[in-house]
Amino acid sequence: QLTALVNDGALMSARPKVESLIARNAQDVRVALLAARLYQKMGLSTLAIIQYEKVRRSSPRMLEPLIALSRMHLENLSSNLAVQLAEDAVSIDGKSKEARLALVDALIANQSMRRARLQSEQLAQLYPNDSEVQHALYMVAMAYGEEEQALTYLKPAAEGQKKPSWLLELAGLYQSLHRYSQARDVYQQMLQDDAANLEALVGLAHLYEFDLGDYMSAIATYRKIIEIFPDDTGAHAGIERCMGKQADLALWVKGSIYRLFGWALDQDGPIKSNNETTPPQ
């Protein structure tokens, strides 16, 4: 019953019951494993690590504790320990996708790029066309600064899985490669699926403002953000910026027109040039 609660995401309901079970069965590996999964899902990494370590001492060849501990220590910026734990998992089962993915992530964080590339290539041989493996290949390519190659991995992975975080990475990569229309398409597709996706809205607004110079579309997007999140200070600031840029652009265009017809601007308006007697209509 508790496992079902944890799997269904009823974490707050499950926690007191799991902790009561721990108190009664402190040495039971199954209870420790259940508690570790609960705490990890709740983001309580310190408590999860304690329970996973208890499982690891009892069952040193079980993969789940090694992989989970590697990922949590990586989140805590202990990349050396994360690498060691992931390597232990791979040594136990070299065909485990999760173990090798954890090792690739840890190696990238540890700046061991040659080893990360080797591990990702071995993963690709074991699991060709797997989305998670393609994403790992993308991360390695990006670490090497190979953006075009990274795109060939990320595009099918993101479009296949439809993970919001991967789609955001795809849009960002398109922007980095100056493929702005494709970046816009990704953001707009995300917003069709979830109109309240704040990261997609902000990304689209910034694309319009900073990359395309389409200040009216940027303002419209910032206003959508404010409709959903009224207290978003970034959106309010974005509207002010865009209105200022739009005014500057209008002034520049106006000045260009006057210069084209031989007119100049001063604080009081147009001044006639020597060649004209009336301002252009």
Sequence and secondary structure as in RCSB ss.txt:
>XXXX:A:sequence
QLTALVNDGALMSARPKVESLIARNAQDVRVALLAARLYQKMGLSTLAIIQYEKVRRSSPRMLEPLIALSRMHLE
NLSSNLAVQLAEDAVSIDGKSKEARLALVDALIANQSMRRARLQSEQLAQLYPNDSEVQHALYMVAMAYGEEEQA
LTYLKPAAEGQKKPSWLLELAGLYQSLHRYSQARDVYQQMLQDDAANLEALVGLAHLYEFDLGDYMSAIATYRKI
IEIFPDDTGAHAGIERCMGKQADLALWVKGSIYRLFGWALDQDGPIKSNNETTPPQ
>XXXX:A:secstr
 HHHHHHTT HHHHHHHHHHHHHH TT HHHHHHHHHHHHHHT HHHHHHHHHHHHHH TT HHHHHHHHHHHHH
TT HHHHHHHHHHHHHH TT HHHHHHHHHHHHHTT HHHHHHHHHHHHHHSTT HHHHHHHHHHHHHTT HHHH
HHHHHHHHHHH  HHHHHHHHHHHHHTT HHHHHHHHHHHHHH TT HHHHHHHHHIIIIII  HHHHHHHHHHH
HHH TT HHHHHHHHHHHHHHHHHHHHHHHHHHHHTT EEETTEEE  TT SS   
